[in-house]
């Protein structure tokens, strides 16, 4: 497991940065731990709001280079935003990613960050049924989850207090069957059953029920930050995944 430290250490006037780095490195080595970060960053000696301590993490395919990436490399596996590590973590599990990274967001990530902050969370994880970076016009061939992609889904669901399902109609139709056929997805959901929530359901009274996307394209269909999430019930689980539970 890797841990992202999210804090400020006051080393007082009696220590300089070089001394702190040496002591910190010795402490890591003594415990047989490894640190992958660079030098510590000196911040102004003034009160700093927790919101301004925020940081992000993104995991793309190892060969991803932006818009010029090959079809194979145009993948994002994981995205996070942290503004207060003392608060719970929320995961948003959607259909497929944009090119939002550790610094830049998109409309959905920005909304979900606001939603999580408003509702008392300090970290947002974002994972998807497919890692392929593409617009909304997805088709069956765009849903090709690999081992690395599933490992991040597993991490996000395991290490968060709430999981919002929001992969929409195509995620339910194309993505979920492939994940279930290739990975222990049903077991993962059952293990984290108490965390599962949705903003709402589409085609709820048909055999095509799916969890709605948190930030729909149509403005009139969008949710507010005070929208009350719906807990996924046993009946909902049967409607979403029933044919895979037997």
N, C-alpha and C positions, 0 to 999 in steps of 0.2 A: 504494500500500500504506500502511496505517496501522499504527503500532507502539504498543503499550501498554507504557509504561515501568513496570518492577516492581522498584524498588530504593530504597535509602535513601542520600541524599547527606549526608555530614557537612560542613557549611559552616564549621565551626570558630567560635571566638568572635569572630574578626576581621570577620565578615560578618553582616549581618542579613538577614532574609527579603526585604525590599524590594530590597536590593542583589543578592541571588541571583536574584530574579525578573527584574530588569532585565538582568543578564548572560545569563541563560538565554534571554530573549526576543531579545536582540541576536544570540546565537549561532544561533537558529533563522532569523532574518531573513537573516543573512549567508549561510546555506546554502540560502536560498529554500525553507525548510520552514515548515509551519504547525502550531501547537499548538492543540488544541481544549479543553484542560483549563483548569480555573480556577486559583485560587491554590494554591501548594504547601502541604502540610499539615505543621506542625511536630509531630514525635513526641518522646516523652520520651527523654532522653539516657541510655538504659539498653540493655543487650543485648536484642535482639528476635529471637525464634525465627522462622525462615523461614515456618513454618506460619501464624503470626499476621500475616504480610504478605500473606496470600491476598486475592485480589480476583476479582470476577466480571464478566462481560459478557453482556448479553442483547439480542437484536434482535427486536422485535415489529413487526407491521404499524403503519404510521405513525398510524393512527386507533385503535389499540388502547387501551382505557381499562378493562381488567379485565372483570369479569363482565357489565357493561352494554354491551360492545362488540357491534357488528352482526356478522352472520354473516361478512361479507366481511373485517372487521377482526380477527376472533378467530383470529389467527395468530401463531405464534412461529417465527422462521426460524433462530435460532442462539442457543446458550447456551454459556458457558465458565466454568471455574473455574481459577484459577491460585494455587498456593501456593509454587512454586519455579521461577522462569523459567529457571534454569540446567539443569533436567532436561528430558527429552523430552516431547513432547505425544502424548496418546492421543485418538483420536476414537471416539465411540460413535455409530453410524448406526442409528437405530431407526425405528419406524413413524410415530408422531405425537406431538406434544409435550403437556405439561401447561402450567399457567400459572406454573411455576417461573421465577424471574427472576434478576437479578444478586445478589440478597440472599437470597431464599428458595429452598429446594430442594423435591424430592419424594423419595419412597422410592427411585426408580431413580437419580436424580442423586446422592443421598446415598451410595447403595451404590457407584456407579461412581467417585465421588470417593475413597472408601475403597479401592476396588480399585486405582485408578491410583496412589495414594500408596503402598500396600503393595508394588506391583510396580515402583517406581522411576521413576514419571512425575511431572512437576511441573505439568502443565496438562491439563485435560480439555475437549474440544470435544464438543458434542452437536448433531447434525443429524438430520433425519427425512425419510422418503419423502413425507410430507405435512406442511405447516406448520399445518394446522388443529388448534386446541386442542379436544380432545374426550376422553371416557373411552374405555374399551376396546371399546365396542360400535360399531366402525367398519364402514362399508359402502363399496361402490364409489364412491358420490357424495362421500365425504369425502376422496378422494385427487385433489387439484387443485393440483399443483405449478406455480408460476409462475417467471418468469425470475429474480426476486430469490431465491426459495427455492433454485433450482439453483445460483446463484452462491455461496451459502453452503456448499452441499454440496461444490462444487468447491474452495472455499477450505479447508474442513476437511480434506478428503482430501489436498490438496496440501501443507498446512503441518503435517502431523503425522507421527510416526514409526510409529505403529500405528493401524490402523483396524479396529474391532470391528463386524462386521455383526450386527445384532440386530433386524431389523424384523418378525420373526415371520410367522405364516401369512398374515394379511391384508395385510401390507406386501408380501409376495411375490406374493400373488394379485392385489391391486388396484393397489398403488403402483408396483412395479417396471415393469410393462408400460407404464404411462403415462409414466414418466420416460424409458424407453428410446425410446418413440415420439416424444417431443418434444425430447429433449436428447441431446447426445453422451455419454451415460452409460457405454456400453460402453467407449469410448475412455478415459474417465476411470478406470474400474476397471482396464483393462489397463495404463495408465500407472503406477498405484499398486498393481499386482498383488502385489508383494512385501510390502506392509503388511497385507494382508487376513487377518483372523483371526475366529474365532467361539468362543462358549462351547460350542456344540454345535449339532446339527441336529435338526429335527423331521421326522417321517415320512421318515426318511433313505432307506429302501429302497423308496420309491414315487416316482411322478412329481409329487408335491406337496412335495418337499423344500424346506425354508426354514431360515434361521439363527434359532436360538432367541433369545428376548428375554433380556437380561442379568439381569433381576430379575423372574421370573414371579410371577403373583398367588398361585399355590399355594405355601405355605411349603415343602412337602416337595420342590418342584422347584427351589428356589433354589440359587444357587451361593455358594461361600465366596470370600473375598478371595485365597486361595492356589490357587484353581482354575486349572489349566493350560489356556491357550487353545490352540485347534486352528488351525494354519495352513491357509488355503484352498488346496487343491491344484488342479491343472489339471482333474482329474476332477470336483472339487466345482464348479468354475466352469462346466463343461459341464452338470452337473445343474441348477445354479441358473439359468443363462442360455443354455443350449445352443441353444434354438430361435431366439434372437436373434442368434447368432453367425454364422449362415450367410448 
